Amino acid sequence: MIVVPLVELRPEYPIRTERLLLRPLTDADTDALLAYRGLPEVCRYVPFEPMTAAVIADRLTTYWAATVLTDEGQSLTLGVEHAGTGRLVGDVILFWHSRKHLGGEVGWVLNPEFSGHGYATEAAREMLRLGFEELGLHRVIARIDERNEASAQLARRLGMRLEARLVENELFKGEWSNELDFAMLADEWRAAKAG
């Protein structure tokens, strides 16, 4: 019988990677968030419309206000700050879907001004580490619109395996979309780190 531990995630901020600081978003990030989350091309394949300053202000006090994960159904959104410049280059999210099944999900949004430097990969890899090593998840997924090839490539760079292609599974922004489901298990995470 497998015993599922009672776990929580209470990171110390900022979380440092090689080039980045992952930290809670604040009101001071509003303009930087608006610079990319307000762009139609950034929002094309993600489950939100281009954001206004009012929407961002609301998110900062609700969805993005969490700094810990204490139970399933919660999510942690962190700003991705370039350590050398102090500029916000994007944000990443870790969802805790199931305590019983130790399941989670990662996602990412990057300002296109900073694409091509590996920042999203570096930040998303750190969210996987938090999920597996600190929260104790068994399985983490990434759900991606099939047309979003850049995100699918990122999931592959992270070592996530493509498990499913769901054909026209969702009416998304007025049209049927295909979803790619990527996943990684804790054992795969540990093996990739050891290799």
Beta strands, then each sheet from edge to edge (+ up, - down):
strand 1: 15-16
strand 2: 20-24
strand 3: 74-82
strand 4: 88-98
strand 5: 103-110
strand 6: 139-145
strand 7: 161-172
strand 8: 175-185
sheet 1: 1+ 2- 3+ 4- 5+ 6+ 8- 7+
end
